[in-house]
């Protein structure tokens, strides 16, 4: 159990550090299914397609382990 917690912690840490750099190249948050709009001066973002894509990649990665 402790081993999996350490693995999850390392993955989350790496994703947090590499996320901003890789998001520009992968266009995450700007895919065709992602919604972004302004309402009363505030910007709202709903990254539906990016969430599905990342969930699919995580599922595939876990299936290979």
C-alpha positions as semicolon CSV with decimal commas, in nm:
position;residue;x (nm);y (nm);z (nm)
1;X;0,000;0,000;0,000
2;X;0,279;0,240;0,088
3;X;0,454;0,166;-0,242
4;X;0,147;0,274;-0,442
5;X;0,110;0,594;-0,240
6;X;0,472;0,684;-0,313
7;X;0,422;0,608;-0,684
8;X;0,108;0,824;-0,698
9;X;0,287;1,107;-0,515
10;X;0,578;1,096;-0,761
11;X;0,345;1,090;-1,063
12;X;0,144;1,385;-0,934
13;X;0,463;1,578;-0,856
14;X;0,605;1,515;-1,204
15;X;0,275;1,604;-1,369
16;X;0,265;1,928;-1,175
17;X;0,618;2,019;-1,273
18;X;0,592;1,917;-1,638
19;X;0,229;2,016;-1,695
20;X;0,276;2,378;-1,797
21;X;0,561;2,291;-2,035
22;X;0,385;2,000;-2,203
23;X;0,042;2,166;-2,219
24;X;0,164;2,413;-2,479
25;X;0,284;2,137;-2,710
26;X;-0,016;1,911;-2,656
27;X;-0,272;2,195;-2,683
28;X;-0,447;2,074;-2,368
29;X;-0,734;2,303;-2,280
30;X;-0,776;2,409;-2,644
31;X;-0,907;2,089;-2,801
32;X;-1,229;2,097;-3,009
33;X;-1,443;1,969;-2,719
34;X;-1,316;2,222;-2,464
35;X;-1,544;2,514;-2,386
36;X;-1,420;2,861;-2,297
37;X;-1,636;3,170;-2,270
38;X;-1,660;3,504;-2,092
39;X;-1,963;3,604;-1,888
40;X;-1,990;3,934;-1,702
41;X;-1,618;3,997;-1,727
42;X;-1,508;3,656;-1,598
43;X;-1,353;3,379;-1,803
44;X;-1,487;3,025;-1,764
45;X;-1,310;2,716;-1,896
46;X;-1,457;2,367;-1,918
47;X;-1,194;2,128;-2,062
48;X;-1,421;1,832;-2,140
49;X;-1,217;1,689;-2,430
50;X;-0,885;1,735;-2,248
51;X;-1,023;1,554;-1,943
52;X;-1,143;1,261;-2,152
53;X;-0,808;1,242;-2,335
54;X;-0,604;1,248;-2,014
55;X;-0,834;0,992;-1,851
56;X;-0,793;0,762;-2,150
57;X;-0,414;0,798;-2,139
58;X;-0,407;0,728;-1,765
59;X;-0,630;0,421;-1,812
60;X;-0,404;0,287;-2,089
61;X;-0,095;0,346;-1,878
62;X;-0,245;0,163;-1,581
63;X;-0,359;-0,126;-1,802
64;X;0,001;-0,173;-1,920
65;X;0,129;-0,192;-1,562
